[in-house]
Amino acid sequence: MKEENNFHNDPQNWKLGIFYFNPKDKRVLVLKRMPGLGVTFNFGNPFTVIAILLTVILIGIFSKTS
């Protein structure tokens, strides 16, 4: 847990200040920099990228059929 906090607090892991990218951190969802605002994705985790791509593809498929 302490290592995860170090990852979260490291400004190098935040791209443009809002995108969390850390391949060493295995979490898919992490607290935003201001925890009261919810969670964000860890874009360094391959499962996150796959989940987002599948979601976009499914939205594209279903939006064309309706």
N, CA, C and O atoms as CSV, one atom per row, in Angstrom:
chain,resi,resn,atom,element,x,y,z
A,1,MET,N,N,0.829,-1.196,0.000
A,1,MET,CA,C,0.000,0.000,0.000
A,1,MET,C,C,0.870,1.254,0.000
A,1,MET,O,O,0.538,2.237,-0.662
A,2,LYS,N,N,1.986,1.227,0.741
A,2,LYS,CA,C,2.858,2.390,0.794
A,2,LYS,C,C,3.466,2.677,-0.579
A,2,LYS,O,O,3.602,3.836,-0.970
A,3,GLU,N,N,3.834,1.612,-1.314
A,3,GLU,CA,C,4.391,1.799,-2.649
A,3,GLU,C,C,3.351,2.431,-3.583
A,3,GLU,O,O,3.689,3.287,-4.400
A,4,GLU,N,N,2.089,2.010,-3.461
A,4,GLU,CA,C,1.024,2.592,-4.275
A,4,GLU,C,C,0.855,4.073,-3.969
A,4,GLU,O,O,0.618,4.869,-4.878
A,5,ASN,N,N,0.972,4.451,-2.706
A,5,ASN,CA,C,0.878,5.862,-2.340
A,5,ASN,C,C,2.043,6.650,-2.930
A,5,ASN,O,O,1.870,7.783,-3.377
A,6,ASN,N,N,3.243,6.040,-2.930
A,6,ASN,CA,C,4.390,6.708,-3.534
A,6,ASN,C,C,4.181,6.897,-5.030
A,6,ASN,O,O,4.514,7.946,-5.581
A,7,PHE,N,N,3.626,5.875,-5.689
A,7,PHE,CA,C,3.315,5.993,-7.109
A,7,PHE,C,C,2.345,7.150,-7.340
A,7,PHE,O,O,2.549,7.983,-8.223
A,8,HIS,N,N,1.299,7.183,-6.539
A,8,HIS,CA,C,0.240,8.186,-6.700
A,8,HIS,C,C,0.770,9.600,-6.472
A,8,HIS,O,O,0.371,10.532,-7.170
A,9,ASN,N,N,1.644,9.757,-5.523
A,9,ASN,CA,C,2.140,11.083,-5.170
A,9,ASN,C,C,3.264,11.580,-6.075
A,9,ASN,O,O,3.634,12.752,-6.013
A,10,ASP,N,N,3.805,10.707,-6.908
A,10,ASP,CA,C,4.904,11.093,-7.793
A,10,ASP,C,C,4.358,11.865,-8.994
A,10,ASP,O,O,3.589,11.310,-9.778
A,11,PRO,N,N,4.741,13.132,-9.152
A,11,PRO,CA,C,4.214,13.931,-10.269
A,11,PRO,C,C,4.609,13.384,-11.640
A,11,PRO,O,O,3.957,13.701,-12.635
A,12,GLN,N,N,5.658,12.573,-11.711
A,12,GLN,CA,C,6.076,11.982,-12.984
A,12,GLN,C,C,5.033,11.008,-13.529
A,12,GLN,O,O,5.010,10.731,-14.728
A,13,ASN,N,N,4.169,10.487,-12.652
A,13,ASN,CA,C,3.146,9.530,-13.062
A,13,ASN,C,C,1.867,10.204,-13.544
A,13,ASN,O,O,0.935,9.520,-13.966
A,14,TRP,N,N,1.808,11.509,-13.489
A,14,TRP,CA,C,0.619,12.260,-13.918
A,14,TRP,C,C,0.956,13.044,-15.171
A,14,TRP,O,O,1.739,13.993,-15.122
A,15,LYS,N,N,0.371,12.653,-16.290
A,15,LYS,CA,C,0.612,13.326,-17.566
A,15,LYS,C,C,-0.412,14.447,-17.728
A,15,LYS,O,O,-1.613,14.240,-17.557
A,16,LEU,N,N,0.079,15.622,-18.056
A,16,LEU,CA,C,-0.747,16.829,-18.172
A,16,LEU,C,C,-1.503,17.124,-16.880
A,16,LEU,O,O,-2.477,17.877,-16.883
A,17,GLY,N,N,-1.057,16.537,-15.787
A,17,GLY,CA,C,-1.661,16.785,-14.485
A,17,GLY,C,C,-2.951,16.031,-14.210
A,17,GLY,O,O,-3.452,16.062,-13.086
A,18,ILE,N,N,-3.510,15.342,-15.231
A,18,ILE,CA,C,-4.798,14.670,-15.021
A,18,ILE,C,C,-4.809,13.204,-15.421
A,18,ILE,O,O,-5.669,12.453,-14.962
A,19,PHE,N,N,-3.878,12.779,-16.265
A,19,PHE,CA,C,-3.842,11.389,-16.721
A,19,PHE,C,C,-2.789,10.617,-15.941
A,19,PHE,O,O,-1.604,10.951,-15.979
A,20,TYR,N,N,-3.231,9.580,-15.233
A,20,TYR,CA,C,-2.309,8.747,-14.459
A,20,TYR,C,C,-1.758,7.657,-15.360
A,20,TYR,O,O,-2.525,6.889,-15.940
A,21,PHE,N,N,-0.441,7.579,-15.485
A,21,PHE,CA,C,0.215,6.592,-16.340
A,21,PHE,C,C,1.397,6.009,-15.588
A,21,PHE,O,O,2.427,6.663,-15.423
A,22,ASN,N,N,1.239,4.760,-15.129
A,22,ASN,CA,C,2.315,4.094,-14.408
A,22,ASN,C,C,2.234,2.587,-14.635
A,22,ASN,O,O,1.431,1.915,-13.987
A,23,PRO,N,N,3.044,2.043,-15.536
A,23,PRO,CA,C,3.014,0.603,-15.806
A,23,PRO,C,C,3.422,-0.255,-14.599
A,23,PRO,O,O,3.073,-1.434,-14.537
A,24,LYS,N,N,4.144,0.315,-13.658
A,24,LYS,CA,C,4.565,-0.446,-12.471
A,24,LYS,C,C,3.429,-0.625,-11.476
A,24,LYS,O,O,3.459,-1.544,-10.658
A,25,ASP,N,N,2.434,0.241,-11.540
A,25,ASP,CA,C,1.283,0.181,-10.647
A,25,ASP,C,C,0.236,-0.724,-11.290
A,25,ASP,O,O,-0.234,-0.436,-12.390
A,26,LYS,N,N,-0.129,-1.799,-10.626
A,26,LYS,CA,C,-1.031,-2.798,-11.205
A,26,LYS,C,C,-2.508,-2.427,-11.086
A,26,LYS,O,O,-3.357,-3.126,-11.639
A,27,ARG,N,N,-2.828,-1.355,-10.384
A,27,ARG,CA,C,-4.224,-0.950,-10.239
A,27,ARG,C,C,-4.763,-0.402,-11.552
A,27,ARG,O,O,-4.051,0.280,-12.290
A,28,VAL,N,N,-6.020,-0.705,-11.839
A,28,VAL,CA,C,-6.677,-0.160,-13.021
A,28,VAL,C,C,-7.272,1.204,-12.683
A,28,VAL,O,O,-7.155,2.146,-13.467
A,29,LEU,N,N,-7.900,1.308,-11.533
A,29,LEU,CA,C,-8.488,2.563,-11.071
A,29,LEU,C,C,-7.685,3.116,-9.904
A,29,LEU,O,O,-7.322,2.383,-8.984
A,30,VAL,N,N,-7.413,4.401,-9.948
A,30,VAL,CA,C,-6.703,5.067,-8.856
A,30,VAL,C,C,-7.454,6.342,-8.497
A,30,VAL,O,O,-8.190,6.897,-9.314
A,31,LEU,N,N,-7.258,6.794,-7.271
A,31,LEU,CA,C,-7.875,8.055,-6.864
A,31,LEU,C,C,-7.287,9.198,-7.671
A,31,LEU,O,O,-6.105,9.190,-8.014
A,32,LYS,N,N,-8.122,10.175,-7.968
A,32,LYS,CA,C,-7.629,11.365,-8.652
A,32,LYS,C,C,-6.693,12.113,-7.722
A,32,LYS,O,O,-6.617,11.810,-6.531
A,33,ARG,N,N,-5.995,13.070,-8.256
A,33,ARG,CA,C,-5.044,13.832,-7.435
A,33,ARG,C,C,-5.756,14.505,-6.261
A,33,ARG,O,O,-5.193,14.634,-5.173
A,34,MET,N,N,-6.983,14.927,-6.491
A,34,MET,CA,C,-7.822,15.444,-5.412
A,34,MET,C,C,-8.846,14.352,-5.140
A,34,MET,O,O,-9.851,14.270,-5.845
A,35,PRO,N,N,-8.615,13.508,-4.130
A,35,PRO,CA,C,-9.421,12.299,-3.916
A,35,PRO,C,C,-10.925,12.526,-3.832
A,35,PRO,O,O,-11.686,11.614,-4.154
A,36,GLY,N,N,-11.375,13.678,-3.422
A,36,GLY,CA,C,-12.795,13.948,-3.325
A,36,GLY,C,C,-13.490,13.989,-4.681
A,36,GLY,O,O,-14.719,13.993,-4.749
A,37,LEU,N,N,-12.712,14.019,-5.757
A,37,LEU,CA,C,-13.279,14.105,-7.100
A,37,LEU,C,C,-13.485,12.744,-7.753
A,37,LEU,O,O,-13.940,12.678,-8.895
A,38,GLY,N,N,-13.163,11.663,-7.060
A,38,GLY,CA,C,-13.418,10.331,-7.598
A,38,GLY,C,C,-12.167,9.597,-8.019
A,38,GLY,O,O,-11.101,9.754,-7.423
A,39,VAL,N,N,-12.313,8.792,-9.060
A,39,VAL,CA,C,-11.211,7.951,-9.517
A,39,VAL,C,C,-10.925,8.207,-11.001
A,39,VAL,O,O,-11.727,8.806,-11.716
A,40,THR,N,N,-9.770,7.740,-11.428
A,40,THR,CA,C,-9.381,7.815,-12.828
A,40,THR,C,C,-8.719,6.502,-13.199
A,40,THR,O,O,-8.435,5.673,-12.335
A,41,PHE,N,N,-8.476,6.318,-14.470
A,41,PHE,CA,C,-7.834,5.100,-14.945
A,41,PHE,C,C,-6.315,5.222,-14.878
A,41,PHE,O,O,-5.759,6.314,-14.993
A,42,ASN,N,N,-5.656,4.083,-14.692
A,42,ASN,CA,C,-4.213,4.001,-14.834
A,42,ASN,C,C,-3.946,3.606,-16.284
A,42,ASN,O,O,-4.045,2.431,-16.638
A,43,PHE,N,N,-3.611,4.577,-17.115
A,43,PHE,CA,C,-3.415,4.324,-18.533
A,43,PHE,C,C,-2.141,3.533,-18.822
A,43,PHE,O,O,-1.903,3.147,-19.966
A,44,GLY,N,N,-1.328,3.290,-17.810
A,44,GLY,CA,C,-0.144,2.454,-17.970
A,44,GLY,C,C,-0.457,0.977,-17.829
A,44,GLY,O,O,0.396,0.137,-18.115
A,45,ASN,N,N,-1.659,0.646,-17.394
A,45,ASN,CA,C,-2.077,-0.741,-17.237
A,45,ASN,C,C,-2.710,-1.213,-18.542
A,45,ASN,O,O,-3.654,-0.587,-19.023
A,46,PRO,N,N,-2.208,-2.310,-19.129
A,46,PRO,CA,C,-2.753,-2.770,-20.414
A,46,PRO,C,C,-4.240,-3.122,-20.356
A,46,PRO,O,O,-4.937,-2.976,-21.360
A,47,PHE,N,N,-4.736,-3.576,-19.222
A,47,PHE,CA,C,-6.156,-3.903,-19.103
A,47,PHE,C,C,-7.027,-2.660,-19.261
A,47,PHE,O,O,-8.136,-2.742,-19.789
A,48,THR,N,N,-6.532,-1.512,-18.806
A,48,THR,CA,C,-7.266,-0.258,-18.959
A,48,THR,C,C,-7.424,0.083,-20.431
A,48,THR,O,O,-8.518,0.419,-20.885
A,49,VAL,N,N,-6.342,-0.005,-21.165
A,49,VAL,CA,C,-6.379,0.332,-22.587
A,49,VAL,C,C,-7.328,-0.606,-23.334
A,49,VAL,O,O,-8.105,-0.158,-24.178
A,50,ILE,N,N,-7.270,-1.893,-23.031
A,50,ILE,CA,C,-8.156,-2.873,-23.672
A,50,ILE,C,C,-9.614,-2.564,-23.342
A,50,ILE,O,O,-10.468,-2.581,-24.229
A,51,ALA,N,N,-9.900,-2.286,-22.085
A,51,ALA,CA,C,-11.280,-1.997,-21.670
A,51,ALA,C,C,-11.820,-0.747,-22.353
A,51,ALA,O,O,-12.976,-0.731,-22.776
A,52,ILE,N,N,-11.018,0.285,-22.469
A,52,ILE,CA,C,-11.462,1.516,-23.118
A,52,ILE,C,C,-11.691,1.278,-24.609
A,52,ILE,O,O,-12.691,1.737,-25.162
A,53,LEU,N,N,-10.778,0.566,-25.262
A,53,LEU,CA,C,-10.947,0.271,-26.684
A,53,LEU,C,C,-12.200,-0.556,-26.943
A,53,LEU,O,O,-12.945,-0.274,-27.881
A,54,LEU,N,N,-12.440,-1.577,-26.118
A,54,LEU,CA,C,-13.642,-2.389,-26.283
A,54,LEU,C,C,-14.905,-1.559,-26.084
A,54,LEU,O,O,-15.885,-1.734,-26.808
A,55,THR,N,N,-14.885,-0.674,-25.123
A,55,THR,CA,C,-16.032,0.193,-24.871
A,55,THR,C,C,-16.310,1.096,-26.073
A,55,THR,O,O,-17.457,1.245,-26.493
A,56,VAL,N,N,-15.269,1.688,-26.615
A,56,VAL,CA,C,-15.433,2.571,-27.781
A,56,VAL,C,C,-15.947,1.775,-28.986
A,56,VAL,O,O,-16.815,2.251,-29.718
A,57,ILE,N,N,-15.419,0.575,-29.190
A,57,ILE,CA,C,-15.868,-0.267,-30.304
A,57,ILE,C,C,-17.334,-0.648,-30.137
A,57,ILE,O,O,-18.108,-0.576,-31.091
A,58,LEU,N,N,-17.716,-1.051,-28.930
A,58,LEU,CA,C,-19.115,-1.422,-28.685
A,58,LEU,C,C,-20.059,-0.241,-28.876
A,58,LEU,O,O,-21.145,-0.396,-29.434
A,59,ILE,N,N,-19.658,0.914,-28.423
A,59,ILE,CA,C,-20.489,2.109,-28.620
A,59,ILE,C,C,-20.636,2.388,-30.115
A,59,ILE,O,O,-21.723,2.715,-30.589
A,60,GLY,N,N,-19.538,2.256,-30.847
A,60,GLY,CA,C,-19.594,2.468,-32.293
A,60,GLY,C,C,-20.511,1.475,-32.982
A,60,GLY,O,O,-21.268,1.854,-33.876
A,61,ILE,N,N,-20.457,0.213,-32.583
A,61,ILE,CA,C,-21.307,-0.823,-33.193
A,61,ILE,C,C,-22.773,-0.557,-32.895
A,61,ILE,O,O,-23.608,-0.580,-33.800
A,62,PHE,N,N,-23.087,-0.306,-31.640
A,62,PHE,CA,C,-24.492,-0.119,-31.254
A,62,PHE,C,C,-25.070,1.209,-31.714
A,62,PHE,O,O,-26.282,1.318,-31.903
A,63,SER,N,N,-24.229,2.222,-31.898
A,63,SER,CA,C,-24.754,3.507,-32.368
A,63,SER,C,C,-25.091,3.449,-33.859
A,63,SER,O,O,-25.937,4.209,-34.330
A,64,LYS,N,N,-24.447,2.564,-34.594
A,64,LYS,CA,C,-24.745,2.418,-36.028
A,64,LYS,C,C,-26.023,1.608,-36.256
A,64,LYS,O,O,-26.697,1.783,-37.271
A,65,THR,N,N,-26.359,0.719,-35.310
A,65,THR,CA,C,-27.533,-0.124,-35.497
A,65,THR,C,C,-28.828,0.532,-35.049
A,65,THR,O,O,-29.909,0.038,-35.367
A,66,SER,N,N,-28.740,1.613,-34.332
A,66,SER,CA,C,-29.993,2.222,-33.853
A,66,SER,C,C,-30.336,3.490,-34.577
A,66,SER,O,O,-31.358,4.111,-34.283
